[in-house]
């Protein structure tokens, strides 16, 4: 029996990077997994095949986290085929390195929309059912840049900080219904948006990191699986920082 046996999860942005790692780890722990993606058809197909090879039900939906109706249809399809949705991981995000002085309004809006509005719309698509069943786990993926002062793109840091606030307020609002909402804030990782970090900034990070190394997608996925499991029954509204002690 895995940590998540019999549970059904939705992961946003699951076709690549950290989202892919979270999907696969939840499945290894026994969860049925649905994920959405926006463009990467070939990568999504690979993830779907890998999930099903682990012996769980799996679904891939090409739908934006900004498509309210599409997200509602996703949730209803999963509920029809697998029953109640127990877990939501709001992971979808984008990165962009640009100083504020050169940032376009469209850059700011896109960053906020994907990270913050996307989490809002996806959560709305599953929240009523979780409240009705009086059970659910919502995990929002933030970043070290959203909880500590560090040199990072301003719009990215602002969006990730908003995710933390969203987590805390929602945890207060729906905790009474048996639904917990927590936040996971990874530091610099070996892949993903951290790849945009200039070598000098990465070296500076490593000098301040007690473990002297960056993290991995697998390490973050391992913690994510615990945070959405029944073993983590009393944590609510918390932000877990996973950065090796910077």
C-alpha positions, 0 to 999 in steps of 0.5 A, spaced: 500 500 500 502 506 497 502 513 501 496 515 497 493 508 495 486 509 493 486 517 492 485 521 486 489 527 484 490 533 479 496 536 478 497 542 474 502 543 469 504 536 469 507 535 462 514 537 464 519 539 470 517 539 477 510 537 475 512 531 471 516 529 477 510 530 482 505 526 477 510 520 477 511 520 485 504 521 486 502 515 482 508 511 485 505 512 492 498 509 489 494 515 486 490 516 480 493 522 477 490 527 472 494 533 469 493 539 464 498 542 460 498 547 454 503 545 449 507 540 450 503 534 446 509 529 446 512 530 453 505 529 455 504 523 452 510 520 455 508 522 462 501 519 461 504 512 458 509 512 464 503 514 469 499 508 466 505 503 466 505 504 474 498 501 474 494 507 476 488 511 472 491 517 469 489 522 464 492 528 460 488 534 458 490 539 454 487 545 457 490 552 460 489 554 467 486 560 465 480 556 461 475 556 467 470 552 463 475 547 461 478 546 468 471 545 470 470 539 464 477 536 467 474 536 474 468 533 472 471 528 467 475 525 473 470 525 478 466 521 473 471 516 471 475 515 478 470 518 483 472 524 488 478 528 487 482 528 493 488 532 491 490 538 487 497 540 486 497 547 483 504 547 480 503 550 473 507 556 472 512 560 468 519 563 468 521 570 465 528 574 466 527 581 465 528 587 470 522 591 472 525 597 468 524 593 461 518 589 463 512 590 459 505 590 462 503 584 458 509 580 462 506 582 468 499 580 467 502 573 464 506 572 470 500 573 475 495 570 470 498 563 470 501 563 477 495 566 481 489 566 477 491 559 474 491 557 482 484 560 483 480 557 477 483 550 478 482 551 486 474 553 484 473 547 479 475 542 485 473 546 491 466 545 492 466 537 491 472 537 496 467 541 501 461 537 500 465 530 501 469 534 507 475 531 505 481 534 501 488 536 500 490 542 496 498 544 495 500 550 492 507 550 489 511 557 491 518 558 491 523 561 495 523 567 491 516 568 494 518 568 501 525 570 502 528 577 499 533 575 494 535 577 487 529 574 482 525 577 477 520 582 481 514 579 477 515 572 479 517 573 486 510 577 487 506 572 483 509 566 488 508 571 494 501 571 492 501 564 492 503 564 499 497 569 501 492 565 497 494 559 501 493 562 508 487 565 507 484 559 503 486 555 509 482 559 514 476 559 509 475 552 508 479 548 514 472 547 517 470 542 512 476 538 513 480 541 507 487 543 508 491 548 504 498 548 504 504 551 500 511 548 498 516 553 496 523 550 493 529 553 493 534 553 487 533 546 483 537 542 478 532 544 472 527 548 471 526 555 472 533 555 476 536 554 469 535 561 468 540 563 474 546 566 471 552 562 474 555 567 479 548 568 482 548 560 483 555 560 486 552 565 491 546 561 492 551 555 494 555 559 498 549 560 503 546 554 502 548 549 508 548 543 504 552 546 499 548 544 493 541 545 489 535 540 490 532 536 485 525 535 482 525 528 486 526 531 492 521 536 492 516 531 489 517 526 495 515 532 500 509 534 496 507 527 496 507 527 504 504 534 504 498 531 500 497 525 504 493 523 510 499 522 514 499 530 514 493 531 517 494 537 522 498 542 517 494 547 514 496 554 512 503 552 512 509 554 507 514 549 507 521 551 505 525 546 501 532 550 500 537 546 504 538 552 509 539 558 505 
